[in-house]
Every structure is written in structure tokens, then in C-alpha cells.
Amino acid sequence: MDKKAKTRPFRVSVALGACALVALACYGAARFRPVRKAEFDAAFRPDKKVGSGEWSWCVTPAGITYNLFIPEGLDADGAVPTIPLVVCFHGSTGKATSKDQLGRLFANAKSQAALDPKGAAVLVPHSRVEYFSDPDGYARLIDNIIMEHPCIDPRRVALYGFSQGAAFVHELAMRHPSLARAATTGSSYYAATPMELFRASRVRFWSALSKNDQGIYEQGVATARALGLVCPDSRYVEYERRGHFFVEPGDTSGRGDETYIHWLAEALRP
């Protein structure tokens, strides 16, 4: 046996070991969640505010309007960061109905009790035009709302989106993976790059699509399935005939009797 043949098993072992170390390093980097450093930005603090019970309607100098729900008695200076925050992004042309269509899913008593014994904050931002863009701007908005309301725990943020808002949730979570612990998308057509998938692997995803959602399913299915595989404790839920839809609290994952709202509560558990 020549010298090269004798050393080949050693070289193969070294190469395999190196590959294993690289894979382990990539896996650890993907799962590591750095502490997010939020900065005060007056442009994303409301200069107009109208309150109605536990809901507030706010307008910022940055041009973003939003509705914010905070459980009664928790919104006080010096409050301990305790409750989670769910941020809901509407579909295109969905501004007018977003508070009632999406915000109600998490502000109702049953969802509030499921998410935390003290309830949860619910943020429903509007797009500046008829669709969402500027993920950096909306990330700053969320950061500043958390700083303004100290009862919100910045480690317990979830993003939720429908249609174009769901595609924006994918973009936002992949650009700012330390912003939210969980993300939910219903009827998203977003097609992620390999690098975006790597960055998103720090976030838990519930992605849902319907096969008869023509044009949306074909564009979004590869990303949704990939997220279900590479992200920890994530779910991909596929329907035959549900059309263009948003995820409901009582939707099931197919894993026993697990519902979406209980999956989300577990994902946001401190």
C-alpha cells in the first residue's frame, strides 16, 4: 500500500471533523439570539393619541398610524416588563378593518388568558401606503412602543401577518431576527433566499398556506416548508381548500390537539 493510500482515511476523518465543526458552529450561530439594543427615536413616538378603553389610536411623525391594546391597569410608569406583545400586519388595502379583523383575534378574553395570566399587548400598525415596506422603520416603531410601555417584555414579541402583511412578516423577521421570538404567516407569497432562511432560524414560525390559493401557494410554499424544517419548534400547516385566509387562534397543527394560540403561548413563554 502506497503512502497516499495509508493517509487517505486520516485525511477523510479530518475533513469530516472539520465539516462537523462548521455545521455545529452554524447551528449555534443560527440559534443564538443576541440582546436587541433599542434606541429612542422621537419620529416613532406618537404625537397624536386617542384612547378608547384598553385601545389607543396613535399617529407618529414618521407617518405610521397604529392601534395599541394594553390590558387594563398595566400601562404605568415603572411597570415590570411582564406581558408579551403581538404585532399584527394587515393585508394590502386592509387598513380600515385591521383592528377588528386581526386585533380582535388576540385582544379577546380567551386569547388574552391563553397568552399570559396578565394578558398581552396587541399592536396593529397600518401601512404607510396600501402595502407594507420599510422593515427597518417598523422595527424601530416596535422598539419604541416597547420602551414607551414598560409593562411589555421585549423578550416576548410575536409578529403576525396576513397576505401582504404575512410576506412583510417574513421580510421583517429575516432582517431583524432578534426582534421577535415567534412569527405567524397566513397566505404569504414570500420567497426567501438561503441567507434569509439562515437568519430566520432563530425565530419560531407558524406558516400556513392553502393549495387552492392560486398564485400565492406556488410562490410561498418552498419558504414555508423550509422554515418548518430549519426553525426550532416551528409548524408548517397546509390546507387543500381554504383559499386566501389568516390564521385563527383555534387552528390546529395536526400534532394531537395542539392549537395555534397554545403554540404561540408556548413560543412566548418567558
Buried (B, 14 or more C-beta within 10 A) or exposed (E): EEEEEEEEEEEEEEEEEEEEEEEEEEEEEBEEEEEBEBEEBEBBBBEEEEEEEBBBBBBBEBEBBBBBBBBEEBBEEEBEBBBBBBBBBBBBEBBEEBBEBBBBBBBEEEBBBBBBEBBBBBBBBBBBEEBBEBBEBBBBBBBBBBBBBBBBBBBBBBBBBBBBBBBBBBBBBBBBBBBBBBBBBBBBBBBBEEEBBBBBBBBBBBBBBBBEBEEBBEBBBEBBBBBBEBBEEBBBBBBEEBEBBBBEBEBBBEEEEBBBBBBBBEBBEE
